[in-house]
Amino acid sequence: MQIGKNMVKTPKLVYVLILFLSIFLSMIVSNSSFLGTFISSCKRDKDCPKLYGANFRCRKGTCVPPI
């Protein structure tokens, strides 16, 4: 009876690890492509683009998204 319980726990653990790794990797890929596209030089906040409902801010001469 004990062997059956351990056999169920192993696939659950693998499933959860794959799920969290895929979510983590998708966040990394989406953030890197988003940030690399819209970096531009600016002097004021109004010089930065307003895309996808996010107002970019001018910090140290470059447009950065709000965190």
C-alpha positions, 0 to 999 in steps of 0.5 A: 500500500505504501508503494502506491502512495509514493508513485503518485507523489513523484508525478505530482512533484514533476508536474509542479516543477515543470509548471513553475519553471515554464511560468518563470521562463515565460515571464523572463522572455516576455519582459526581456522582449518588452523592455528591449523594444521601447528603450529610448532617450528622453528629457521629460516623462512626456517624451516617453511612449504610452503603450499597453496602458503603461506610462513610461517614465524618464529616468536618467535620460532613458524611458523605463516602464513602471515597476 
